[in-house]
């Protein structure tokens, strides 16, 4: 394993970009809403950040607990919880950085998407940053097939809840945030597209 991989794990490249640009200060409390097996948390655990996470998959949460125990043994196991994102038990304004990586596009419908998004926003403290990566239709509007509402079938065969620029900008304003970066979308040739949405919560 390379030194970089050991230090950063399989971190999302756009989250790595935020680190390189000095957007995430040492000691920031980090909450991963939909942490999975903790692929975005390796660096934060190694560097002594106060790290928390939730996921509906009990096996994934247990894996993240073991990862945390190996890299940051002082962290309590209860920092990582088996919970639905829309029902997180962390208090309002809890974390300075909230991660939502490849999570929100699993929403069943508009109501579920908004419930997850608002719960994710609720635990972000004023002045904090939401880092979100999610599937979108941006750049592939004519290559996705509507199933129902905002749920679409993508050329890669998957079915996802897809956002677009107008929706993300509307929620940025409604939630009381400001874009920290312009929206950035990666289009994987004739397969799918993922948008990076980075938002600061107004103080």
Biotite code that builds the C-alpha atoms (Angstrom):
import biotite.structure as struc

atoms = struc.array([
    struc.Atom([0.000, 0.000, 0.000], chain_id="A", res_id=1, res_name="UNK", atom_name="CA", element="C"),
    struc.Atom([1.353, 3.440, -0.922], chain_id="A", res_id=2, res_name="UNK", atom_name="CA", element="C"),
    struc.Atom([1.971, 6.060, 1.759], chain_id="A", res_id=3, res_name="UNK", atom_name="CA", element="C"),
    struc.Atom([-0.755, 8.253, 0.247], chain_id="A", res_id=4, res_name="UNK", atom_name="CA", element="C"),
    struc.Atom([-3.293, 5.452, 0.259], chain_id="A", res_id=5, res_name="UNK", atom_name="CA", element="C"),
    struc.Atom([-2.376, 4.581, 3.818], chain_id="A", res_id=6, res_name="UNK", atom_name="CA", element="C"),
    struc.Atom([-2.839, 8.183, 4.921], chain_id="A", res_id=7, res_name="UNK", atom_name="CA", element="C"),
    struc.Atom([-6.009, 8.988, 2.963], chain_id="A", res_id=8, res_name="UNK", atom_name="CA", element="C"),
    struc.Atom([-7.630, 5.636, 2.224], chain_id="A", res_id=9, res_name="UNK", atom_name="CA", element="C"),
    struc.Atom([-10.148, 5.649, -0.634], chain_id="A", res_id=10, res_name="UNK", atom_name="CA", element="C"),
    struc.Atom([-11.160, 9.272, -0.009], chain_id="A", res_id=11, res_name="UNK", atom_name="CA", element="C"),
    struc.Atom([-13.398, 10.963, -2.561], chain_id="A", res_id=12, res_name="UNK", atom_name="CA", element="C"),
    struc.Atom([-11.127, 12.999, -4.828], chain_id="A", res_id=13, res_name="UNK", atom_name="CA", element="C"),
    struc.Atom([-13.322, 16.091, -4.485], chain_id="A", res_id=14, res_name="UNK", atom_name="CA", element="C"),
    struc.Atom([-13.215, 15.855, -0.689], chain_id="A", res_id=15, res_name="UNK", atom_name="CA", element="C"),
    struc.Atom([-9.434, 15.531, -0.975], chain_id="A", res_id=16, res_name="UNK", atom_name="CA", element="C"),
    struc.Atom([-9.545, 18.759, -2.992], chain_id="A", res_id=17, res_name="UNK", atom_name="CA", element="C"),
    struc.Atom([-11.258, 20.523, -0.097], chain_id="A", res_id=18, res_name="UNK", atom_name="CA", element="C"),
    struc.Atom([-8.456, 19.372, 2.217], chain_id="A", res_id=19, res_name="UNK", atom_name="CA", element="C"),
    struc.Atom([-5.776, 20.551, -0.182], chain_id="A", res_id=20, res_name="UNK", atom_name="CA", element="C"),
    struc.Atom([-7.394, 23.973, -0.339], chain_id="A", res_id=21, res_name="UNK", atom_name="CA", element="C"),
    struc.Atom([-7.379, 24.356, 3.440], chain_id="A", res_id=22, res_name="UNK", atom_name="CA", element="C"),
    struc.Atom([-11.162, 24.348, 3.749], chain_id="A", res_id=23, res_name="UNK", atom_name="CA", element="C"),
    struc.Atom([-11.235, 21.806, 6.599], chain_id="A", res_id=24, res_name="UNK", atom_name="CA", element="C"),
    struc.Atom([-9.382, 22.984, 9.670], chain_id="A", res_id=25, res_name="UNK", atom_name="CA", element="C"),
    struc.Atom([-7.615, 20.557, 12.024], chain_id="A", res_id=26, res_name="UNK", atom_name="CA", element="C"),
    struc.Atom([-9.839, 19.639, 14.941], chain_id="A", res_id=27, res_name="UNK", atom_name="CA", element="C"),
    struc.Atom([-13.102, 20.177, 13.052], chain_id="A", res_id=28, res_name="UNK", atom_name="CA", element="C"),
    struc.Atom([-15.884, 17.870, 14.235], chain_id="A", res_id=29, res_name="UNK", atom_name="CA", element="C"),
    struc.Atom([-16.735, 15.657, 11.251], chain_id="A", res_id=30, res_name="UNK", atom_name="CA", element="C"),
    struc.Atom([-20.029, 13.814, 10.797], chain_id="A", res_id=31, res_name="UNK", atom_name="CA", element="C"),
    struc.Atom([-20.427, 11.405, 7.888], chain_id="A", res_id=32, res_name="UNK", atom_name="CA", element="C"),
    struc.Atom([-24.148, 11.035, 7.142], chain_id="A", res_id=33, res_name="UNK", atom_name="CA", element="C"),
    struc.Atom([-24.138, 7.716, 5.337], chain_id="A", res_id=34, res_name="UNK", atom_name="CA", element="C"),
    struc.Atom([-20.621, 6.657, 6.299], chain_id="A", res_id=35, res_name="UNK", atom_name="CA", element="C"),
    struc.Atom([-20.730, 3.136, 4.845], chain_id="A", res_id=36, res_name="UNK", atom_name="CA", element="C"),
    struc.Atom([-17.442, 1.416, 5.675], chain_id="A", res_id=37, res_name="UNK", atom_name="CA", element="C"),
    struc.Atom([-15.703, 4.725, 6.405], chain_id="A", res_id=38, res_name="UNK", atom_name="CA", element="C"),
    struc.Atom([-13.811, 5.232, 3.158], chain_id="A", res_id=39, res_name="UNK", atom_name="CA", element="C"),
    struc.Atom([-13.898, 9.037, 3.551], chain_id="A", res_id=40, res_name="UNK", atom_name="CA", element="C"),
    struc.Atom([-12.871, 8.988, 7.212], chain_id="A", res_id=41, res_name="UNK", atom_name="CA", element="C"),
    struc.Atom([-9.375, 7.447, 7.192], chain_id="A", res_id=42, res_name="UNK", atom_name="CA", element="C"),
    struc.Atom([-7.494, 10.759, 7.054], chain_id="A", res_id=43, res_name="UNK", atom_name="CA", element="C"),
    struc.Atom([-9.704, 12.404, 9.689], chain_id="A", res_id=44, res_name="UNK", atom_name="CA", element="C"),
    struc.Atom([-9.280, 9.456, 12.047], chain_id="A", res_id=45, res_name="UNK", atom_name="CA", element="C"),
    struc.Atom([-5.518, 9.399, 11.559], chain_id="A", res_id=46, res_name="UNK", atom_name="CA", element="C"),
    struc.Atom([-5.170, 13.130, 12.124], chain_id="A", res_id=47, res_name="UNK", atom_name="CA", element="C"),
    struc.Atom([-7.115, 13.306, 15.376], chain_id="A", res_id=48, res_name="UNK", atom_name="CA", element="C"),
    struc.Atom([-10.353, 14.887, 14.178], chain_id="A", res_id=49, res_name="UNK", atom_name="CA", element="C"),
    struc.Atom([-13.465, 14.253, 16.246], chain_id="A", res_id=50, res_name="UNK", atom_name="CA", element="C"),
    struc.Atom([-15.269, 11.859, 13.909], chain_id="A", res_id=51, res_name="UNK", atom_name="CA", element="C"),
    struc.Atom([-18.850, 10.584, 13.896], chain_id="A", res_id=52, res_name="UNK", atom_name="CA", element="C"),
    struc.Atom([-20.965, 8.661, 11.430], chain_id="A", res_id=53, res_name="UNK", atom_name="CA", element="C"),
    struc.Atom([-24.342, 7.090, 10.772], chain_id="A", res_id=54, res_name="UNK", atom_name="CA", element="C"),
    struc.Atom([-25.498, 4.459, 8.318], chain_id="A", res_id=55, res_name="UNK", atom_name="CA", element="C"),
    struc.Atom([-28.465, 2.117, 7.993], chain_id="A", res_id=56, res_name="UNK", atom_name="CA", element="C"),
    struc.Atom([-26.171, -0.845, 7.268], chain_id="A", res_id=57, res_name="UNK", atom_name="CA", element="C"),
    struc.Atom([-25.213, -2.396, 10.602], chain_id="A", res_id=58, res_name="UNK", atom_name="CA", element="C"),
    struc.Atom([-22.341, -4.354, 9.050], chain_id="A", res_id=59, res_name="UNK", atom_name="CA", element="C"),
    struc.Atom([-20.894, -1.196, 7.500], chain_id="A", res_id=60, res_name="UNK", atom_name="CA", element="C"),
    struc.Atom([-21.137, 0.661, 10.815], chain_id="A", res_id=61, res_name="UNK", atom_name="CA", element="C"),
    struc.Atom([-19.365, -2.193, 12.589], chain_id="A", res_id=62, res_name="UNK", atom_name="CA", element="C"),
    struc.Atom([-16.599, -2.062, 9.974], chain_id="A", res_id=63, res_name="UNK", atom_name="CA", element="C"),
    struc.Atom([-16.250, 1.697, 10.544], chain_id="A", res_id=64, res_name="UNK", atom_name="CA", element="C"),
    struc.Atom([-16.116, 1.144, 14.293], chain_id="A", res_id=65, res_name="UNK", atom_name="CA", element="C"),
    struc.Atom([-13.259, -1.316, 13.836], chain_id="A", res_id=66, res_name="UNK", atom_name="CA", element="C"),
    struc.Atom([-11.506, 1.108, 11.481], chain_id="A", res_id=67, res_name="UNK", atom_name="CA", element="C"),
    struc.Atom([-11.838, 3.871, 14.071], chain_id="A", res_id=68, res_name="UNK", atom_name="CA", element="C"),
    struc.Atom([-10.613, 1.574, 16.839], chain_id="A", res_id=69, res_name="UNK", atom_name="CA", element="C"),
    struc.Atom([-7.449, 0.863, 14.856], chain_id="A", res_id=70, res_name="UNK", atom_name="CA", element="C"),
    struc.Atom([-6.724, 4.472, 13.839], chain_id="A", res_id=71, res_name="UNK", atom_name="CA", element="C"),
    struc.Atom([-8.201, 6.485, 16.725], chain_id="A", res_id=72, res_name="UNK", atom_name="CA", element="C"),
    struc.Atom([-8.722, 4.121, 19.673], chain_id="A", res_id=73, res_name="UNK", atom_name="CA", element="C"),
    struc.Atom([-9.812, 6.911, 22.025], chain_id="A", res_id=74, res_name="UNK", atom_name="CA", element="C"),
    struc.Atom([-12.999, 7.536, 20.033], chain_id="A", res_id=75, res_name="UNK", atom_name="CA", element="C"),
    struc.Atom([-16.127, 5.994, 21.605], chain_id="A", res_id=76, res_name="UNK", atom_name="CA", element="C"),
    struc.Atom([-17.851, 3.250, 19.607], chain_id="A", res_id=77, res_name="UNK", atom_name="CA", element="C"),
    struc.Atom([-21.116, 5.168, 19.978], chain_id="A", res_id=78, res_name="UNK", atom_name="CA", element="C"),
    struc.Atom([-19.753, 7.869, 17.675], chain_id="A", res_id=79, res_name="UNK", atom_name="CA", element="C"),
    struc.Atom([-20.825, 5.525, 14.861], chain_id="A", res_id=80, res_name="UNK", atom_name="CA", element="C"),
    struc.Atom([-24.508, 4.684, 14.892], chain_id="A", res_id=81, res_name="UNK", atom_name="CA", element="C"),
    struc.Atom([-26.937, 2.506, 12.972], chain_id="A", res_id=82, res_name="UNK", atom_name="CA", element="C"),
    struc.Atom([-29.529, 5.118, 12.087], chain_id="A", res_id=83, res_name="UNK", atom_name="CA", element="C"),
    struc.Atom([-31.528, 6.410, 9.154], chain_id="A", res_id=84, res_name="UNK", atom_name="CA", element="C"),
    struc.Atom([-30.181, 9.764, 8.031], chain_id="A", res_id=85, res_name="UNK", atom_name="CA", element="C"),
    struc.Atom([-33.583, 11.410, 8.373], chain_id="A", res_id=86, res_name="UNK", atom_name="CA", element="C"),
    struc.Atom([-33.737, 10.170, 11.987], chain_id="A", res_id=87, res_name="UNK", atom_name="CA", element="C"),
    struc.Atom([-30.206, 10.989, 13.184], chain_id="A", res_id=88, res_name="UNK", atom_name="CA", element="C"),
    struc.Atom([-29.991, 11.410, 16.955], chain_id="A", res_id=89, res_name="UNK", atom_name="CA", element="C"),
    struc.Atom([-27.174, 13.978, 16.881], chain_id="A", res_id=90, res_name="UNK", atom_name="CA", element="C"),
    struc.Atom([-28.240, 17.443, 18.076], chain_id="A", res_id=91, res_name="UNK", atom_name="CA", element="C"),
    struc.Atom([-28.742, 20.538, 15.961], chain_id="A", res_id=92, res_name="UNK", atom_name="CA", element="C"),
    struc.Atom([-25.566, 22.330, 14.902], chain_id="A", res_id=93, res_name="UNK", atom_name="CA", element="C"),
    struc.Atom([-23.412, 19.405, 15.975], chain_id="A", res_id=94, res_name="UNK", atom_name="CA", element="C"),
    struc.Atom([-20.627, 19.289, 13.374], chain_id="A", res_id=95, res_name="UNK", atom_name="CA", element="C"),
    struc.Atom([-18.443, 21.751, 11.510], chain_id="A", res_id=96, res_name="UNK", atom_name="CA", element="C"),
    struc.Atom([-18.188, 19.435, 8.501], chain_id="A", res_id=97, res_name="UNK", atom_name="CA", element="C"),
    struc.Atom([-20.971, 17.130, 7.371], chain_id="A", res_id=98, res_name="UNK", atom_name="CA", element="C"),
    struc.Atom([-20.283, 14.607, 4.617], chain_id="A", res_id=99, res_name="UNK", atom_name="CA", element="C"),
    struc.Atom([-22.953, 13.166, 2.352], chain_id="A", res_id=100, res_name="UNK", atom_name="CA", element="C"),
    struc.Atom([-21.190, 11.074, -0.262], chain_id="A", res_id=101, res_name="UNK", atom_name="CA", element="C"),
    struc.Atom([-23.248, 8.977, -2.702], chain_id="A", res_id=102, res_name="UNK", atom_name="CA", element="C"),
    struc.Atom([-26.209, 8.869, -0.318], chain_id="A", res_id=103, res_name="UNK", atom_name="CA", element="C"),
    struc.Atom([-29.022, 11.251, -1.243], chain_id="A", res_id=104, res_name="UNK", atom_name="CA", element="C"),
    struc.Atom([-29.573, 9.722, -4.688], chain_id="A", res_id=105, res_name="UNK", atom_name="CA", element="C"),
    struc.Atom([-31.027, 6.659, -2.938], chain_id="A", res_id=106, res_name="UNK", atom_name="CA", element="C"),
    struc.Atom([-34.066, 8.722, -1.915], chain_id="A", res_id=107, res_name="UNK", atom_name="CA", element="C"),
    struc.Atom([-37.362, 6.987, -2.677], chain_id="A", res_id=108, res_name="UNK", atom_name="CA", element="C"),
    struc.Atom([-39.145, 10.188, -3.686], chain_id="A", res_id=109, res_name="UNK", atom_name="CA", element="C"),
    struc.Atom([-39.193, 13.966, -3.160], chain_id="A", res_id=110, res_name="UNK", atom_name="CA", element="C"),
    struc.Atom([-40.377, 13.693, 0.429], chain_id="A", res_id=111, res_name="UNK", atom_name="CA", element="C"),
    struc.Atom([-37.669, 11.219, 1.375], chain_id="A", res_id=112, res_name="UNK", atom_name="CA", element="C"),
    struc.Atom([-34.971, 13.287, -0.358], chain_id="A", res_id=113, res_name="UNK", atom_name="CA", element="C"),
    struc.Atom([-35.992, 16.449, 1.460], chain_id="A", res_id=114, res_name="UNK", atom_name="CA", element="C"),
    struc.Atom([-36.227, 14.640, 4.815], chain_id="A", res_id=115, res_name="UNK", atom_name="CA", element="C"),
    struc.Atom([-32.682, 13.288, 4.439], chain_id="A", res_id=116, res_name="UNK", atom_name="CA", element="C"),
    struc.Atom([-31.319, 16.612, 3.205], chain_id="A", res_id=117, res_name="UNK", atom_name="CA", element="C"),
    struc.Atom([-32.919, 18.673, 5.954], chain_id="A", res_id=118, res_name="UNK", atom_name="CA", element="C"),
    struc.Atom([-31.734, 16.241, 8.633], chain_id="A", res_id=119, res_name="UNK", atom_name="CA", element="C"),
    struc.Atom([-28.208, 16.427, 7.199], chain_id="A", res_id=120, res_name="UNK", atom_name="CA", element="C"),
    struc.Atom([-28.386, 20.232, 7.225], chain_id="A", res_id=121, res_name="UNK", atom_name="CA", element="C"),
    struc.Atom([-29.821, 20.302, 10.761], chain_id="A", res_id=122, res_name="UNK", atom_name="CA", element="C"),
    struc.Atom([-26.715, 18.729, 12.294], chain_id="A", res_id=123, res_name="UNK", atom_name="CA", element="C"),
    struc.Atom([-24.400, 21.228, 10.557], chain_id="A", res_id=124, res_name="UNK", atom_name="CA", element="C"),
    struc.Atom([-23.376, 24.163, 12.730], chain_id="A", res_id=125, res_name="UNK", atom_name="CA", element="C"),
    struc.Atom([-23.692, 27.767, 11.490], chain_id="A", res_id=126, res_name="UNK", atom_name="CA", element="C"),
    struc.Atom([-20.590, 28.614, 9.478], chain_id="A", res_id=127, res_name="UNK", atom_name="CA", element="C"),
    struc.Atom([-19.956, 24.916, 8.844], chain_id="A", res_id=128, res_name="UNK", atom_name="CA", element="C"),
    struc.Atom([-19.637, 23.166, 5.492], chain_id="A", res_id=129, res_name="UNK", atom_name="CA", element="C"),
    struc.Atom([-21.726, 20.483, 3.842], chain_id="A", res_id=130, res_name="UNK", atom_name="CA", element="C"),
    struc.Atom([-19.806, 18.366, 1.341], chain_id="A", res_id=131, res_name="UNK", atom_name="CA", element="C"),
    struc.Atom([-22.249, 16.451, -0.829], chain_id="A", res_id=132, res_name="UNK", atom_name="CA", element="C"),
    struc.Atom([-21.744, 14.172, -3.823], chain_id="A", res_id=133, res_name="UNK", atom_name="CA", element="C"),
    struc.Atom([-24.840, 12.796, -5.523], chain_id="A", res_id=134, res_name="UNK", atom_name="CA", element="C"),
    struc.Atom([-26.114, 11.583, -8.858], chain_id="A", res_id=135, res_name="UNK", atom_name="CA", element="C"),
    struc.Atom([-27.643, 14.182, -11.134], chain_id="A", res_id=136, res_name="UNK", atom_name="CA", element="C"),
    struc.Atom([-29.034, 14.604, -14.622], chain_id="A", res_id=137, res_name="UNK", atom_name="CA", element="C"),
    struc.Atom([-26.673, 17.501, -15.381], chain_id="A", res_id=138, res_name="UNK", atom_name="CA", element="C"),
    struc.Atom([-25.027, 16.865, -18.740], chain_id="A", res_id=139, res_name="UNK", atom_name="CA", element="C"),
    struc.Atom([-27.042, 13.692, -19.398], chain_id="A", res_id=140, res_name="UNK", atom_name="CA", element="C"),
    struc.Atom([-30.570, 15.077, -19.549], chain_id="A", res_id=141, res_name="UNK", atom_name="CA", element="C"),
    struc.Atom([-31.347, 13.213, -22.782], chain_id="A", res_id=142, res_name="UNK", atom_name="CA", element="C"),
    struc.Atom([-29.803, 9.918, -21.713], chain_id="A", res_id=143, res_name="UNK", atom_name="CA", element="C"),
    struc.Atom([-31.819, 9.141, -18.580], chain_id="A", res_id=144, res_name="UNK", atom_name="CA", element="C"),
    struc.Atom([-35.299, 7.609, -18.503], chain_id="A", res_id=145, res_name="UNK", atom_name="CA", element="C"),
    struc.Atom([-37.861, 8.820, -15.978], chain_id="A", res_id=146, res_name="UNK", atom_name="CA", element="C"),
    struc.Atom([-39.338, 6.094, -13.787], chain_id="A", res_id=147, res_name="UNK", atom_name="CA", element="C"),
    struc.Atom([-41.438, 8.276, -11.487], chain_id="A", res_id=148, res_name="UNK", atom_name="CA", element="C"),
    struc.Atom([-40.982, 11.819, -10.229], chain_id="A", res_id=149, res_name="UNK", atom_name="CA", element="C"),
    struc.Atom([-37.243, 12.447, -9.965], chain_id="A", res_id=150, res_name="UNK", atom_name="CA", element="C"),
    struc.Atom([-36.348, 8.771, -10.038], chain_id="A", res_id=151, res_name="UNK", atom_name="CA", element="C"),
    struc.Atom([-34.642, 7.857, -13.304], chain_id="A", res_id=152, res_name="UNK", atom_name="CA", element="C"),
    struc.Atom([-33.015, 4.851, -14.914], chain_id="A", res_id=153, res_name="UNK", atom_name="CA", element="C"),
    struc.Atom([-29.433, 5.637, -15.916], chain_id="A", res_id=154, res_name="UNK", atom_name="CA", element="C"),
    struc.Atom([-27.613, 4.185, -18.921], chain_id="A", res_id=155, res_name="UNK", atom_name="CA", element="C"),
    struc.Atom([-25.499, 2.066, -16.536], chain_id="A", res_id=156, res_name="UNK", atom_name="CA", element="C"),
    struc.Atom([-28.715, 0.248, -15.546], chain_id="A", res_id=157, res_name="UNK", atom_name="CA", element="C"),
    struc.Atom([-29.057, 1.735, -12.063], chain_id="A", res_id=158, res_name="UNK", atom_name="CA", element="C"),
    struc.Atom([-32.091, 3.634, -10.816], chain_id="A", res_id=159, res_name="UNK", atom_name="CA", element="C"),
    struc.Atom([-31.463, 6.839, -8.871], chain_id="A", res_id=160, res_name="UNK", atom_name="CA", element="C"),
    struc.Atom([-33.133, 9.977, -7.579], chain_id="A", res_id=161, res_name="UNK", atom_name="CA", element="C"),
    struc.Atom([-31.562, 12.647, -9.761], chain_id="A", res_id=162, res_name="UNK", atom_name="CA", element="C"),
    struc.Atom([-31.123, 16.317, -8.924], chain_id="A", res_id=163, res_name="UNK", atom_name="CA", element="C"),
    struc.Atom([-30.403, 19.141, -11.328], chain_id="A", res_id=164, res_name="UNK", atom_name="CA", element="C"),
    struc.Atom([-28.850, 22.601, -11.043], chain_id="A", res_id=165, res_name="UNK", atom_name="CA", element="C"),
    struc.Atom([-32.144, 24.385, -10.396], chain_id="A", res_id=166, res_name="UNK", atom_name="CA", element="C"),
    struc.Atom([-33.054, 22.069, -7.509], chain_id="A", res_id=167, res_name="UNK", atom_name="CA", element="C"),
    struc.Atom([-29.651, 22.360, -5.823], chain_id="A", res_id=168, res_name="UNK", atom_name="CA", element="C"),
    struc.Atom([-29.631, 26.139, -6.125], chain_id="A", res_id=169, res_name="UNK", atom_name="CA", element="C"),
    struc.Atom([-33.172, 26.330, -4.742], chain_id="A", res_id=170, res_name="UNK", atom_name="CA", element="C"),
    struc.Atom([-32.271, 24.221, -1.707], chain_id="A", res_id=171, res_name="UNK", atom_name="CA", element="C"),
    struc.Atom([-29.058, 26.198, -1.168], chain_id="A", res_id=172, res_name="UNK", atom_name="CA", element="C"),
    struc.Atom([-31.161, 29.348, -0.796], chain_id="A", res_id=173, res_name="UNK", atom_name="CA", element="C"),
    struc.Atom([-34.045, 27.745, 1.146], chain_id="A", res_id=174, res_name="UNK", atom_name="CA", element="C"),
    struc.Atom([-31.756, 26.126, 3.702], chain_id="A", res_id=175, res_name="UNK", atom_name="CA", element="C"),
    struc.Atom([-29.835, 29.324, 4.336], chain_id="A", res_id=176, res_name="UNK", atom_name="CA", element="C"),
    struc.Atom([-26.542, 28.504, 2.689], chain_id="A", res_id=177, res_name="UNK", atom_name="CA", element="C"),
    struc.Atom([-24.029, 29.826, 0.188], chain_id="A", res_id=178, res_name="UNK", atom_name="CA", element="C"),
    struc.Atom([-22.191, 27.796, -2.433], chain_id="A", res_id=179, res_name="UNK", atom_name="CA", element="C"),
    struc.Atom([-18.576, 27.387, -1.335], chain_id="A", res_id=180, res_name="UNK", atom_name="CA", element="C"),
    struc.Atom([-17.736, 26.280, -4.889], chain_id="A", res_id=181, res_name="UNK", atom_name="CA", element="C"),
    struc.Atom([-19.608, 26.294, -8.174], chain_id="A", res_id=182, res_name="UNK", atom_name="CA", element="C"),
    struc.Atom([-21.463, 23.060, -8.820], chain_id="A", res_id=183, res_name="UNK", atom_name="CA", element="C"),
    struc.Atom([-19.110, 20.547, -10.442], chain_id="A", res_id=184, res_name="UNK", atom_name="CA", element="C"),
    struc.Atom([-20.359, 17.546, -12.361], chain_id="A", res_id=185, res_name="UNK", atom_name="CA", element="C"),
    struc.Atom([-18.367, 14.565, -13.575], chain_id="A", res_id=186, res_name="UNK", atom_name="CA", element="C"),
    struc.Atom([-19.940, 12.789, -16.529], chain_id="A", res_id=187, res_name="UNK", atom_name="CA", element="C"),
    struc.Atom([-18.836, 9.188, -16.921], chain_id="A", res_id=188, res_name="UNK", atom_name="CA", element="C"),
    struc.Atom([-19.097, 8.540, -20.638], chain_id="A", res_id=189, res_name="UNK", atom_name="CA", element="C"),
    struc.Atom([-22.613, 7.374, -21.533], chain_id="A", res_id=190, res_name="UNK", atom_name="CA", element="C"),
    struc.Atom([-23.093, 5.852, -18.065], chain_id="A", res_id=191, res_name="UNK", atom_name="CA", element="C"),
    struc.Atom([-23.903, 8.289, -15.243], chain_id="A", res_id=192, res_name="UNK", atom_name="CA", element="C"),
    struc.Atom([-22.994, 11.646, -13.751], chain_id="A", res_id=193, res_name="UNK", atom_name="CA", element="C"),
    struc.Atom([-22.132, 12.780, -10.232], chain_id="A", res_id=194, res_name="UNK", atom_name="CA", element="C"),
    struc.Atom([-22.375, 16.345, -8.978], chain_id="A", res_id=195, res_name="UNK", atom_name="CA", element="C"),
    struc.Atom([-20.347, 17.871, -6.145], chain_id="A", res_id=196, res_name="UNK", atom_name="CA", element="C"),
    struc.Atom([-22.350, 20.349, -4.054], chain_id="A", res_id=197, res_name="UNK", atom_name="CA", element="C"),
    struc.Atom([-20.357, 22.202, -1.382], chain_id="A", res_id=198, res_name="UNK", atom_name="CA", element="C"),
    struc.Atom([-22.338, 24.620, 0.782], chain_id="A", res_id=199, res_name="UNK", atom_name="CA", element="C"),
    struc.Atom([-21.525, 26.883, 3.728], chain_id="A", res_id=200, res_name="UNK", atom_name="CA", element="C"),
    struc.Atom([-24.261, 27.339, 6.327], chain_id="A", res_id=201, res_name="UNK", atom_name="CA", element="C"),
    struc.Atom([-24.939, 30.994, 6.998], chain_id="A", res_id=202, res_name="UNK", atom_name="CA", element="C"),
    struc.Atom([-23.792, 32.077, 10.445], chain_id="A", res_id=203, res_name="UNK", atom_name="CA", element="C"),
])
